[in-house]
Protein backbone atom coordinates (compact mmCIF):
# COMPACT_ATOMS: atom_id res chain seq x y z
CA UNK A 1 0.00 0.00 0.00
CA UNK A 2 1.18 3.54 -0.68
CA UNK A 3 0.63 6.60 1.47
CA UNK A 4 -1.81 7.94 -1.12
CA UNK A 5 -3.90 4.75 -0.81
CA UNK A 6 -4.61 5.18 2.91
CA UNK A 7 -8.41 5.43 3.14
CA UNK A 8 -10.02 8.55 4.60
CA UNK A 9 -10.62 8.45 8.37
CA UNK A 10 -8.20 5.54 8.73
CA UNK A 11 -6.07 5.54 11.91
CA UNK A 12 -2.36 5.36 11.13
CA UNK A 13 0.86 5.43 13.15
CA UNK A 14 3.55 7.59 11.54
CA UNK A 15 7.21 6.54 11.63
CA UNK A 16 10.09 9.03 11.78
CA UNK A 17 11.19 8.65 8.16
CA UNK A 18 7.89 10.06 6.84
CA UNK A 19 8.44 13.26 8.82
CA UNK A 20 12.11 13.45 7.89
CA UNK A 21 11.45 13.06 4.16
CA UNK A 22 8.78 15.77 4.46
CA UNK A 23 10.85 18.31 6.40
CA UNK A 24 13.96 17.64 4.32
CA UNK A 25 11.96 18.19 1.12
CA UNK A 26 12.85 14.72 -0.16
CA UNK A 27 9.35 13.30 -0.73
CA UNK A 28 6.32 14.94 -2.25
CA UNK A 29 4.30 11.85 -1.28
CA UNK A 30 5.18 12.25 2.41
CA UNK A 31 4.29 15.95 2.25
CA UNK A 32 0.97 15.21 0.53
CA UNK A 33 0.18 12.53 3.10
CA UNK A 34 0.93 14.86 6.02
CA UNK A 35 -1.26 17.53 4.39
CA UNK A 36 -4.11 14.98 4.47
CA UNK A 37 -3.41 14.42 8.15
CA UNK A 38 -3.50 18.17 8.83
CA UNK A 39 -6.91 18.51 7.16
CA UNK A 40 -8.30 15.65 9.24
CA UNK A 41 -8.74 13.30 6.27
CA UNK A 42 -6.54 10.75 8.07
CA UNK A 43 -6.33 10.26 11.84
CA UNK A 44 -2.67 9.96 12.87
CA UNK A 45 -0.68 9.06 15.94
CA UNK A 46 3.03 8.87 16.61
CA UNK A 47 5.28 8.29 19.59
CA UNK A 48 7.47 10.54 21.68
CA UNK A 49 10.53 8.56 20.64
CA UNK A 50 9.61 9.07 16.99
CA UNK A 51 9.58 12.85 17.47
CA UNK A 52 12.94 12.70 19.24
CA UNK A 53 14.38 10.60 16.42
CA UNK A 54 13.06 13.14 13.90
CA UNK A 55 14.71 15.98 15.85
CA UNK A 56 18.03 14.12 16.03
CA UNK A 57 18.15 13.20 12.36
CA UNK A 58 17.03 16.65 11.23
CA UNK A 59 19.73 18.19 13.45
CA UNK A 60 22.38 16.14 11.66
CA UNK A 61 20.94 17.04 8.24
CA UNK A 62 20.92 20.73 9.18
CA UNK A 63 24.54 20.48 10.30
CA UNK A 64 25.48 18.89 6.97
CA UNK A 65 23.72 21.77 5.19
CA UNK A 66 25.89 24.12 7.25
CA UNK A 67 29.12 22.41 6.24
CA UNK A 68 29.50 19.36 8.47
CA UNK A 69 31.20 16.70 6.40
CA UNK A 70 28.86 13.79 5.73
CA UNK A 71 30.30 10.30 5.84
CA UNK A 72 29.93 7.14 7.83
CA UNK A 73 28.87 8.75 11.13
CA UNK A 74 28.14 12.48 10.97
CA UNK A 75 26.39 12.45 14.37
CA UNK A 76 29.67 11.55 16.08
CA UNK A 77 31.47 14.38 14.25
CA UNK A 78 28.67 16.78 15.16
CA UNK A 79 28.90 15.83 18.83
CA UNK A 80 32.55 16.96 18.74
CA UNK A 81 31.52 20.40 17.43
CA UNK A 82 29.41 22.03 20.16
CA UNK A 83 29.85 25.44 18.52
CA UNK A 84 28.04 24.14 15.44
CA UNK A 85 25.32 22.47 17.56
CA UNK A 86 24.66 25.83 19.26
CA UNK A 87 23.96 27.45 15.87
CA UNK A 88 21.39 24.87 14.80
CA UNK A 89 17.67 25.50 15.32
CA UNK A 90 15.72 24.65 12.16
CA UNK A 91 15.47 21.00 13.26
CA UNK A 92 13.90 22.08 16.56
CA UNK A 93 11.14 24.13 14.99
CA UNK A 94 10.39 21.38 12.47
CA UNK A 95 9.97 18.76 15.22
CA UNK A 96 7.72 21.14 17.18
CA UNK A 97 5.36 21.28 14.17
CA UNK A 98 4.47 17.58 14.43
CA UNK A 99 1.86 17.87 17.22
CA UNK A 100 0.54 21.03 15.53
CA UNK A 101 -0.34 18.92 12.47
CA UNK A 102 -3.15 17.29 14.42
CA UNK A 103 -1.09 14.22 15.20
CA UNK A 104 -1.63 12.65 18.59
CA UNK A 105 1.66 11.98 20.38
CA UNK A 106 1.64 8.85 22.49
CA UNK A 107 3.67 8.82 25.69
CA UNK A 108 5.80 5.84 26.55
CA UNK A 109 4.26 3.28 28.89
CA UNK A 110 6.50 2.42 31.85
CA UNK A 111 6.81 -1.19 30.70
CA UNK A 112 7.58 -0.51 27.03
CA UNK A 113 11.13 -1.86 27.13
CA UNK A 114 9.88 -5.20 28.41
CA UNK A 115 6.89 -5.35 26.07
CA UNK A 116 8.98 -4.40 23.01
CA UNK A 117 11.52 -7.19 23.62
CA UNK A 118 9.15 -9.59 21.86
CA UNK A 119 9.54 -7.61 18.61
CA UNK A 120 13.32 -7.49 18.89
CA UNK A 121 13.52 -11.23 19.52
CA UNK A 122 10.85 -12.48 17.12
CA UNK A 123 11.26 -9.99 14.28
CA UNK A 124 14.79 -8.63 14.58
CA UNK A 125 13.70 -5.01 15.06
CA UNK A 126 16.10 -2.50 16.55
CA UNK A 127 15.17 -0.93 19.90
CA UNK A 128 13.47 2.26 18.64
CA UNK A 129 11.66 0.33 15.90
CA UNK A 130 10.48 -2.30 18.40
CA UNK A 131 8.63 0.39 20.37
CA UNK A 132 6.38 1.14 17.40
CA UNK A 133 4.39 -2.13 17.30
CA UNK A 134 3.76 -1.84 21.05
CA UNK A 135 2.46 1.70 20.68
CA UNK A 136 0.43 0.76 17.61
CA UNK A 137 -1.23 -2.04 19.56
CA UNK A 138 -1.98 0.31 22.45
CA UNK A 139 -3.48 2.83 19.99
CA UNK A 140 -5.55 0.15 18.27
CA UNK A 141 -4.09 0.63 14.80
CA UNK A 142 -2.57 -1.89 12.42
CA UNK A 143 -1.59 0.65 9.76
CA UNK A 144 1.91 2.15 9.72
CA UNK A 145 3.12 4.97 7.48
CA UNK A 146 6.80 4.14 6.97
CA UNK A 147 9.45 3.67 4.32
CA UNK A 148 11.12 1.04 6.53
CA UNK A 149 10.57 -2.46 5.12
CA UNK A 150 11.77 -4.02 8.40
CA UNK A 151 8.20 -3.63 9.67
CA UNK A 152 7.01 -6.05 6.98
CA UNK A 153 8.43 -8.82 9.19
CA UNK A 154 5.65 -8.12 11.72
CA UNK A 155 2.72 -9.91 10.10
CA UNK A 156 -0.09 -7.93 11.72
CA UNK A 157 1.28 -4.55 10.63
CA UNK A 158 0.04 -3.19 7.32
CA UNK A 159 2.64 -0.73 6.01
CA UNK A 160 1.88 2.20 3.72
CA UNK A 161 5.04 3.54 2.09
CA UNK A 162 6.08 6.47 -0.05
CA UNK A 163 7.26 5.40 -3.50
CA UNK A 164 9.32 8.50 -4.27
CA UNK A 165 12.21 7.85 -1.85
C-alpha positions as MATLAB code, in Angstrom:
seq = 'XXXXXXXXXXXXXXXXXXXXXXXXXXXXXXXXXXXXXXXXXXXXXXXXXXXXXXXXXXXXXXXXXXXXXXXXXXXXXXXXXXXXXXXXXXXXXXXXXXXXXXXXXXXXXXXXXXXXXXXXXXXXXXXXXXXXXXXXXXXXXXXXXXXXXXXXXXXXXXXXXXXXX';
ca = [
       0.000    0.000    0.000;
       1.176    3.536   -0.683;
       0.635    6.605    1.473;
      -1.815    7.939   -1.119;
      -3.902    4.754   -0.810;
      -4.607    5.184    2.909;
      -8.406    5.429    3.139;
     -10.025    8.550    4.604;
     -10.622    8.446    8.369;
      -8.199    5.544    8.733;
      -6.075    5.545   11.905;
      -2.362    5.361   11.126;
       0.856    5.429   13.155;
       3.548    7.589   11.535;
       7.205    6.538   11.629;
      10.087    9.034   11.779;
      11.186    8.648    8.159;
       7.893   10.057    6.837;
       8.443   13.263    8.821;
      12.114   13.448    7.890;
      11.447   13.064    4.160;
       8.779   15.769    4.456;
      10.846   18.306    6.404;
      13.959   17.636    4.322;
      11.962   18.190    1.123;
      12.847   14.717   -0.161;
       9.354   13.301   -0.730;
       6.317   14.941   -2.248;
       4.303   11.853   -1.284;
       5.180   12.255    2.412;
       4.291   15.951    2.249;
       0.968   15.213    0.528;
       0.176   12.531    3.105;
       0.929   14.865    6.024;
      -1.262   17.525    4.392;
      -4.112   14.980    4.465;
      -3.414   14.422    8.152;
      -3.503   18.172    8.828;
      -6.905   18.515    7.155;
      -8.302   15.651    9.241;
      -8.741   13.303    6.274;
      -6.543   10.749    8.066;
      -6.326   10.258   11.845;
      -2.673    9.957   12.867;
      -0.680    9.063   15.943;
       3.032    8.866   16.609;
       5.284    8.287   19.585;
       7.474   10.544   21.679;
      10.534    8.561   20.641;
       9.609    9.074   16.988;
       9.577   12.851   17.470;
      12.935   12.697   19.244;
      14.380   10.600   16.417;
      13.065   13.140   13.901;
      14.707   15.982   15.845;
      18.025   14.119   16.032;
      18.152   13.201   12.356;
      17.026   16.649   11.229;
      19.729   18.186   13.446;
      22.376   16.135   11.660;
      20.938   17.041    8.237;
      20.920   20.732    9.177;
      24.542   20.482   10.301;
      25.483   18.890    6.967;
      23.719   21.774    5.188;
      25.894   24.116    7.246;
      29.124   22.412    6.241;
      29.502   19.358    8.469;
      31.199   16.701    6.401;
      28.858   13.791    5.731;
      30.303   10.304    5.841;
      29.926    7.141    7.829;
      28.868    8.754   11.135;
      28.136   12.476   10.965;
      26.385   12.449   14.367;
      29.674   11.552   16.076;
      31.474   14.381   14.249;
      28.670   16.781   15.157;
      28.902   15.832   18.834;
      32.552   16.960   18.740;
      31.520   20.395   17.433;
      29.413   22.033   20.156;
      29.849   25.444   18.522;
      28.043   24.141   15.436;
      25.320   22.475   17.557;
      24.660   25.826   19.264;
      23.955   27.455   15.874;
      21.387   24.865   14.802;
      17.672   25.505   15.318;
      15.717   24.650   12.161;
      15.474   20.998   13.258;
      13.904   22.078   16.561;
      11.139   24.133   14.988;
      10.390   21.378   12.474;
       9.974   18.760   15.225;
       7.723   21.144   17.176;
       5.357   21.275   14.171;
       4.471   17.578   14.429;
       1.861   17.871   17.220;
       0.538   21.029   15.534;
      -0.338   18.922   12.474;
      -3.151   17.292   14.420;
      -1.088   14.218   15.197;
      -1.634   12.650   18.595;
       1.660   11.984   20.381;
       1.643    8.847   22.493;
       3.668    8.817   25.685;
       5.800    5.841   26.552;
       4.264    3.283   28.886;
       6.497    2.417   31.847;
       6.814   -1.195   30.702;
       7.581   -0.510   27.034;
      11.135   -1.864   27.129;
       9.882   -5.202   28.415;
       6.890   -5.348   26.066;
       8.980   -4.402   23.011;
      11.519   -7.190   23.618;
       9.146   -9.595   21.859;
       9.540   -7.611   18.613;
      13.323   -7.493   18.888;
      13.519  -11.226   19.515;
      10.846  -12.485   17.123;
      11.258   -9.995   14.277;
      14.793   -8.629   14.582;
      13.699   -5.013   15.057;
      16.103   -2.496   16.553;
      15.168   -0.935   19.900;
      13.467    2.259   18.644;
      11.656    0.332   15.905;
      10.478   -2.300   18.401;
       8.634    0.388   20.369;
       6.380    1.144   17.399;
       4.388   -2.130   17.305;
       3.756   -1.842   21.049;
       2.458    1.703   20.684;
       0.433    0.760   17.607;
      -1.228   -2.044   19.565;
      -1.981    0.307   22.452;
      -3.482    2.832   19.994;
      -5.547    0.152   18.265;
      -4.091    0.627   14.797;
      -2.568   -1.894   12.418;
      -1.595    0.652    9.760;
       1.905    2.145    9.725;
       3.121    4.975    7.484;
       6.795    4.144    6.975;
       9.449    3.666    4.317;
      11.124    1.042    6.526;
      10.573   -2.458    5.118;
      11.772   -4.024    8.401;
       8.204   -3.626    9.666;
       7.011   -6.054    6.977;
       8.433   -8.823    9.193;
       5.652   -8.119   11.723;
       2.722   -9.906   10.096;
      -0.093   -7.934   11.719;
       1.279   -4.546   10.633;
       0.043   -3.195    7.321;
       2.641   -0.731    6.013;
       1.881    2.197    3.725;
       5.035    3.538    2.090;
       6.081    6.473   -0.054;
       7.262    5.396   -3.498;
       9.319    8.504   -4.272;
      12.205    7.847   -1.854;
];
